Amino acid sequence: MELYIDTANLSHIRECASYGFISGVTTNPSLLAKEDPKKDVKDIIKEIYASSSDLKAYLSDQFQDFLTNELFIESLSGHLLPDKASQARLPILLERIKEIADMA
């Protein structure tokens, strides 16, 4: 059996990763927005870069998995508001996901 947490809260991810039995993290743009709607994804990436090397490696692996999941990529736009401005941010969001995937 595998156990995943579904969050974008870095404190929760750190705590759960420290337990040693979490298989992974799932998240989406909606969860990122709920954590702090005023916080840019780039700020979250800065927090991840400041984290321990173990957490960075862990998150990098998770985000690499996201990028190889065709369903994840196809469904990203559905997690954004349908207006033009929100949908225009999709390429930026993908770029940020790639940054996290490549950090380890």
Residue pairs with C-beta under 8 A, 6 or more apart in sequence:
2 23
2 24
3 21
3 22
3 23
4 22
4 23
4 24
4 25
4 26
5 12
5 13
5 16
5 22
5 24
5 25
5 26
6 25
6 26
6 27
6 31
7 13
7 25
7 27
7 31
8 27
8 28
8 31
8 32
8 34
8 35
8 44
9 35
10 44
10 47
10 48
10 51
13 25
13 55
13 59
14 51
14 55
16 22
16 25
17 54
17 55
17 58
24 62
24 65
25 58
25 59
25 62
28 76
28 79
29 76
29 79
29 80
29 93
30 79
32 41
32 44
35 44
41 92
41 93
41 96
42 96
45 96
45 99
45 100
48 55
48 56
48 59
48 100
48 103
49 56
49 103
51 59
53 104
56 103
56 104
57 104
59 100
59 103
60 100
60 101
60 102
60 103
60 104
61 104
63 97
63 98
63 100
63 101
64 101
66 72
66 73
66 97
66 101
67 73
67 97
67 98
67 101
73 94
76 90
76 93
76 94
77 87
77 90
80 86
80 87
80 89
80 90
80 93
81 87
